[in-house]
Amino acid sequence: MNLKIDKRYSTYSISIVLYLLHNNKSYNDLWVSNYPDTEMQAINYFKDVNCGCRPVLLQKYTKQRFDIDVMTVDFINSNPECLDFNSFCESNGGQDLRGNIFSVQNKESDFKDFMSTLKEKNARFNSFNTLVIEDKILITFF
C-alpha cells in the first residue's frame, strides 16, 4: 500500500471522494464493497449527483474518515489517471462566502443538502446566522 499523496489532499478530501464516487465506476465499486450500508446512495450518486444522497455519504465519510482517506489515497496512487490533482485543486478552490446571503426551503433535507454542498466546495466563512421567514431559511455568512 502506497500512501504518498500531495499535502493539499486534506483540504480537498471530501471533494475528491465525492468526485470519484460520481465520476469513477471503479472507485464507486470499491466504496460499495467497503461500505455496503451505503450501497444504494453510492450507486444513485454515481448516476445523478443531485440525487439527494450526498448527506448520507458525507455522514459515512465523517464517521470513517481515516479509513476512507486511506482507501482513497491508495486508489489514487494505484490509478493515477483517475484524477488530475492540480487541475482539480484549481477548479475546486474554496469559495469565500463572507457577506453573502442564501435562501433555502424550510426543510431539514434542503438545509442538510445545502450544508453538504458547502463542505464539498470547501466554502470559506467565519460564521453564519439563520433566520426563518415563512417557508424559507435565510442564511447569512460572516
C-alpha positions as MATLAB code, in Angstrom:
seq = 'MNLKIDKRYSTYSISIVLYLLHNNKSYNDLWVSNYPDTEMQAINYFKDVNCGCRPVLLQKYTKQRFDIDVMTVDFINSNPECLDFNSFCESNGGQDLRGNIFSVQNKESDFKDFMSTLKEKNARFNSFNTLVIEDKILITFF';
ca = [
       0.000    0.000    0.000;
       1.450    3.336   -1.091;
       0.102    6.271    0.944;
       2.115    9.086   -0.575;
      -0.022   11.986   -1.795;
       0.074   15.739   -2.185;
      -0.200   17.749    1.055;
      -3.260   19.541   -0.359;
      -5.263   16.310   -0.127;
      -6.582   17.103    3.361;
      -8.059   20.382    2.106;
      -9.891   18.722   -0.767;
     -10.504   15.243    0.663;
     -14.311   15.472    0.815;
     -14.488   16.949   -2.681;
     -12.170   14.259   -4.052;
     -14.176   11.424   -2.509;
     -17.448   12.807   -3.893;
     -15.850   13.480   -7.285;
     -14.559    9.913   -7.528;
     -17.867    8.456   -6.297;
     -19.668   10.281   -9.095;
     -17.113   10.042  -11.895;
     -15.229    6.782  -11.440;
     -17.059    3.448  -11.564;
     -14.089    1.538  -10.127;
     -13.913    3.832   -7.101;
     -17.683    3.635   -6.664;
     -17.476   -0.182   -6.726;
     -14.626   -0.083   -4.195;
     -16.710    2.165   -1.930;
     -19.712   -0.168   -2.163;
     -17.578   -3.219   -1.361;
     -16.080   -1.487    1.710;
     -19.248    0.302    2.884;
     -22.208   -1.840    1.785;
     -24.577    0.006    4.142;
     -24.358    2.981    1.736;
     -24.612    0.950   -1.479;
     -27.908    2.477   -2.621;
     -26.674    6.034   -2.022;
     -23.321    5.434   -3.740;
     -24.949    3.884   -6.813;
     -27.539    6.658   -7.042;
     -24.849    9.326   -6.578;
     -22.830    7.759   -9.410;
     -25.859    8.093  -11.698;
     -27.017   11.540  -10.554;
     -25.035   13.957   -8.390;
     -28.305   15.706   -7.461;
     -29.997   12.559   -6.130;
     -30.056   13.796   -2.536;
     -27.689   11.049   -1.312;
     -24.771   13.358   -0.569;
     -25.625   13.897    3.151;
     -25.609   10.134    3.803;
     -22.265    9.726    2.017;
     -20.779   12.687    3.885;
     -22.011   11.294    7.179;
     -20.269    7.985    6.412;
     -17.120    9.904    5.457;
     -17.222   11.874    8.707;
     -17.615    8.722   10.797;
     -14.878    6.744    8.992;
     -12.661    9.495    7.651;
      -9.305    7.825    8.297;
     -10.268    4.523    6.668;
     -11.893    6.249    3.697;
      -8.891    8.549    3.236;
      -6.522    5.566    3.262;
      -8.726    3.777    0.715;
      -8.944    6.902   -1.473;
      -5.236    7.730   -1.389;
      -4.364    4.132   -2.192;
      -6.875    4.168   -5.073;
      -5.451    7.422   -6.490;
      -1.894    6.122   -6.242;
      -2.877    2.857   -7.940;
      -4.905    4.684  -10.624;
      -3.115    7.995  -11.285;
      -5.210    8.623  -14.402;
      -8.403    8.839  -12.314;
      -7.676   12.381  -11.123;
      -5.599   15.294  -12.396;
      -4.874   16.614   -8.917;
      -3.513   20.032   -9.939;
      -6.448   20.936  -12.161;
      -8.853   19.514   -9.572;
      -7.407   21.809   -6.879;
      -7.573   24.816   -9.199;
     -11.184   24.200  -10.193;
     -12.373   23.326   -6.671;
     -10.729   26.088   -4.688;
     -12.732   27.250   -1.713;
     -15.319   29.942   -2.317;
     -15.368   32.848    0.144;
     -18.975   33.246    1.297;
     -18.490   36.109    3.763;
     -21.097   38.794    3.093;
     -23.388   36.503    1.091;
     -26.983   35.589    1.893;
     -28.647   32.395    0.668;
     -32.205   31.168    0.881;
     -33.291   27.510    1.109;
     -36.634   25.854    1.714;
     -37.514   25.422    5.392;
     -36.999   21.666    5.283;
     -34.338   19.738    7.134;
     -33.373   17.819    3.999;
     -32.860   21.010    1.970;
     -30.774   22.582    4.734;
     -28.623   19.435    5.094;
     -28.097   19.269    1.333;
     -27.078   22.948    1.276;
     -24.585   22.409    4.116;
     -23.220   19.295    2.365;
     -22.657   21.357   -0.767;
     -20.713   23.928    1.267;
     -18.445   21.180    2.623;
     -17.933   19.713   -0.819;
     -16.990   23.074   -2.303;
     -14.657   23.951    0.595;
     -16.603   27.131    1.306;
     -14.820   29.660    3.494;
     -16.558   31.745    6.154;
     -16.114   32.603    9.824;
     -19.689   32.062   10.971;
     -23.249   32.136    9.754;
     -26.651   33.123   11.077;
     -30.053   31.749   10.114;
     -33.442   33.413   10.057;
     -36.713   31.640    9.256;
     -39.260   33.650    7.291;
     -42.417   31.754    6.312;
     -41.245   28.724    4.303;
     -37.634   29.887    3.754;
     -34.435   29.825    5.763;
     -32.192   32.815    5.127;
     -28.534   32.057    5.794;
     -26.145   34.999    6.205;
     -22.407   34.314    6.147;
     -19.842   36.390    8.047;
];
